[in-house]
Amino acid sequence: PPACHQLDRGRNPDVRPLTGGLSMTEPLVVQARSSSTTVALLTMTAPAFDHVPVMKREVIDLFEHVPAGTIVDGTLGGAGHAAALLDAHGHLDLIGVDHDPVALRAASDALDAFAERSTVVRSRFDNVPTILEENGITSISGFVLDLGVSSPQLDEGARGFSFRADAPLDMRMDPENPLTADAVVNGYPVSELIDVLRSWSDERHAVRIARAIVAARPLATTLELAAVIADAIPARDRRNATVHPATRSFQAIRIEVNHELEILRPTLDALIERLSLGGVGAVLTYHSGEDKITKHAMRAAVDGDGLPGMPNQSAYEWAHRGAVTASDDELAANPRARSARLRAIRRIGEATSA
């Protein structure tokens, strides 16, 4: 990420359950407690948030034999995975975290049947360690991270995540995030735009695209931006592309706006460290950057402090070898699951010296 930017690390709100079966048509009021007052963070009317959880059966099966205790869903969304886990495994409680207030509305409805076993917090997932500490939780039975942008966020054109509808350049998962896609597109110098496109999406035409964006400023909408990006890519590559030529650039800008990859590795390290004996951590990734960070974090834990030629001293093992992908039946029902990769790790003991 550009070194000159101060990262928005988010807040560490106290945990406040969202219970009571709130209606999707009622105003959403997500609250956080302070030392002396209760502060309303946001009031809005939430549209429908219908999201099909990817590889739900596979995720449920991973947690069948974890010890009783708390699991963390750090990317709660509409609570598809969370509700399924609580329904299948009565020995588990849940802390669900998300910084999208629309998702939290849907999650509160989905988890209403499990109100006594679930707590929802509006926050970014890198704040989970603080949330656990504030609630006296020193170890967890498992965690789930379903990374990337959800189908409802893509489908809601006004949020600017997609070029399928003309919308302002926003792309924020948290509407209180001060950084927007507009600030990146119209404010970053060409060198930083190149860095964003290369770092977050491996865009091979990053230089051409960044220069075209700067030359076309100011850009106001998603369709304007998509057209500039498409025109910057050589005609031969546009003809041979299997996806829209702006796909990678939109992905990179979204990741920059929401700091998605910057916060992933330290969060994974903290969650893996907090797994109790027998606990499982599962991560769903949707592009190579997410998957690479996840694989390296889990591999570092599994490799432990074993030395070359010596027995592995790790306290962790792979829950399954390699990445699991969606079945043909699931892909037929949900084509957006095609890029998903599921990786999982299990704690099997305490680390010992080599």
N, C-alpha and C positions, 0 to 999 in steps of 0.2 A: 504494500500500500504506500501511497505517497507519504514521505517521511514528515512533510511539513504540516500534515493535518492532525489536529487533536481529535482523538477518537471519542465518540459518544459512548461511554460505557454503561449508560442507563442508570436506573435507580435500583435500590434494594428495598422494595416495600415490604412491610410486614405482611404476613399471610392473612388473607381475609377470604373465607369461603363464599362462593356464589351459590346459594341454594334457594329452594322454594319454587322451582319450575317456572322461571321467568318466561313470559310469552315473547315470541319473536317480534311481535308488533309493539311491545312496550319500549319506552326509552331505556337505553342501556346506561347504567350508572355504575362504573367500576370505581371502587374506593380503596384507599390505602390509609392505614392509621398512622398518625404522627404521635409525638409524645403528649400532646394536649388536645388535639382536635382531629376530626375525621375530615379528610380532604377529598372532594369529588374530583377525580381526574378527568372524566370525560362523560358527556351525555350525548347520545346519538341514537337514531333509530337504525337497527341492524337489518339488512336484507337477509335472505336465506343463505345459509352456509352449508350446502350439501356437498360433502366430500367423502368419496369412497376410499377407505383406508387400504393402502397397498400391502399385499401379502399378509393380510390379517390373520389367517389360519397359522401361517408359519411363525408369526410373532407370538400368538397365543401359546403355541406348543413350546416355544423357548422358555416360557416362564412357568411351566407346569410343576416343576420340582424345585423352584426357588424357595428359600425359607420364608416363613411368615414375617411380614413387616411392611415397610413402605417402599413403593416403587415411584420413580420420577418420570413423568412425561414432559420433557423439556420443550417440546414443540407441539403443544396440545391441539391446536387447530380446532376442528369440530368435535374432538374427543372420540373419534372413531376407534383408534387403537385402545385408548384409555378405557372406554366403556366396555369394549370387548374383553379386555383383560380382567376388569373387576367382575364382570358377569361370569367369566369362566373360572376364576380363581378367588374363592371366598376368603382365602387367608391373607389377601393383599389389601393394603390401603394405597391411596394415590395422592401425590402432589403434582398438579398439572400447571405448567407455566407457559404463557404465551404473551406476546406484546401487541397482538392484534385485537382490539376491543370487539370487533365484529365476530371474530373466532370465539372469544370468551363468552359472548352471548349464546352462541350455538353450543358451546361446551357445557355451559350451566344447564341448559335444557337436557342435553344428552346424559349428563351425570346426575340428574335429579333423583333417579331411582337409587343412586349410591351416595346420597348426600352425607350419610354418617361415616363413609369411608373415603371421601374425596375432598380435597381442598384445591381451589383454583387461585392462581396468583397472576396478576398482570405484571410481567417483567420479561426481560430477555433471558435466554437460557444460561448465559454466563453468570447470572446472579444466583443460580441454584445453590452453590455452596453456602452463600450467605443466608439464603432462605432456610436451608436445612439447619444451619447453626442457630438461627434465631428461634427455631422451633425445637431445639434440643435433640435433633436427630444426628447421630454420629456415624451411622452406617445405613445403607439402603439394600433392599433385596433385589433391586434391579433398576435399570433406566432404559428409556426409549427415546430416540431422536429421529424424527421423520423430517429430513432436511429439505431445503429448497422452498419453492413457492407452491401453494396449494391450488387445486383446480378452481375453487371459488374465488381466490384472489386473481387468478388469470382471467376468469370469466367476467369479473366485475370491471368493465372497461374503464370506468371513471377513475380507477386507481392507477392507471397508467402502466401496469405491468406488461401489457401485451400491445402489439401493433394491429390487432384484429379490429380495434375500435379506436376512433380518434379521441384522444383524451389529453389533459395536461400532463406534463412530465413530472410525475410524482414518484411512484414505485416504493413508497414507504410502507412497511408492515406496521409500524407504530406511527400514528399520525402526529405524535408529539416529537418525533425525531426531527431535529433542525435541518438535517441534510436531505435534500431532495434530488431527484434525477435532473431537474432543471438546473440546480446549482452545479452539478457535475458536468452536464452537457454545455451549459453556457458560461461556466465560471472557471473550469480547470484549464490551465495552459496545455498546449498540445503535448508536451512531454509527459504530463501526468495522465492525460487521456490515453496515450499510448501504453503507459504502464498499467492502467486499469484494464484495458482490453487484452493485453498480453497476460497479465497475472491471473485474472479471474476467468478467462474463457479461452486462452490459447489462440486468440484470433490472429491468423497468419497475415491478415491485411491491416493490422492495427495502425501502422503509420499512415496508410492511405485514408483509412476511415477517420482517424483523429484529425488529420489535416482538412479533410472535407467538412467535418463538423465545425471546426473553428472558422473556416471560410464562409460557412452558411449561417453563422450566428446573426441574430438570435433565432433559436428554434423554440417553438411554443408547444407543439403537440407530438404525440407518439407517431402519427402518420408522417409528419414532416421529417422527423428524425429517421424513421425507417426508410423513407425515400432517399435521403442523403446517404445513408449507409449503403443501400443497394447500389446507388449510382457510383459509389467509390470502389466497389469490387469489380475486378475485370469481368468482361462479358462472358468469357469462357467459363469462369468459376461460377457465375450466376446460372448459366445454363446447366451445369453439371451438379448443382447443389440439390440435395435431397430435402433440405429445409429452407425456409425463408432466409435470404442472405443477412438479415438483421438479427437473427435469433441469438447468435453468440454475443453480439454487442449489447443487446438488451439484457441478456443474462449477466454480463460483466458489470453493467451500470447498476443493475438491481443489487448485486452482491456488494458493490462499493457503497451504495446508499445505506444498506442494512448491516454492514460489517460482518457478513455471514461467515466468511472463511477466517477472518482475523480472530474471532472469538472461539472457533471450533476446537482447536487443539488444546488450549488450556482448560476448556470446559470438559473435554473428554478425559484428560488426565485426572482432573479433580473427581469426576464421577467414577471412573475406574478405581481410583484409590479408595473410595468410600463403599465399594461393594462388600457386603458381608460374605462369609463363607457360603458357597453355593449360589451366590447372587449372579445375575446375568445382566450384561449390557448389550443392547441391540441398537444398531444405527442403519437407517435407510438413506442411501445417497442416490443422487440423480445426475451427477456429472463427474468428470474425472477429478476435478479439484477437491470436491467433497470426499470422494472415495479414497483418494491418495492420502489425505490427512487422516481419515478414519483408519485406514489400513496401517499406517505408520504408528499411530497412537496405540492401537491394539497389539501390533507386533512388538512394540517396545515393552509392553506389559508382559506379553507371553514369553519373550526372550529373557526377561528378568535380568539377574546378575550372573547368569551362567557364562563361563569362560570357554573359549574354543577348546574342544576336546574333553571338556568336563561336563558332568550331568547338569541339566538345566535346573536352576534354583528358583524358578519363577513361582509365584503364587497364583498364576492364571493359566488358562488353556483356552484354545479356540472352542467355542460352542459347536461350530461346524467349520470344516475346512473351506477356505475360499469364500466367495460371495454367492449367495443364493439369489436367483432371479425368478421373476413371476412365471407361473405356469402358462401353458398355451390357453387353457380355459379362462384364466384371469385376463390375459392379454386380449382375448376376444371380447370380453365384457368391459375392459378398461384399458384401451390402448395407451393411455398415459403412463401405465406401469412399465412400459417397455424398457425405459432407461434405468429402472430402479435396481439397486444392488443392496442386499441385506447382509451385514456382517455382525457377528456376535461374539462375545467373550464371556468366560465364566471364571469366578474366583474359586480356587480349589485348596487354598491354604495360605499360610503366612510365609513371606519370603525368608529364606535363611541364607547365611553367608556361604560363599563357595568354598 
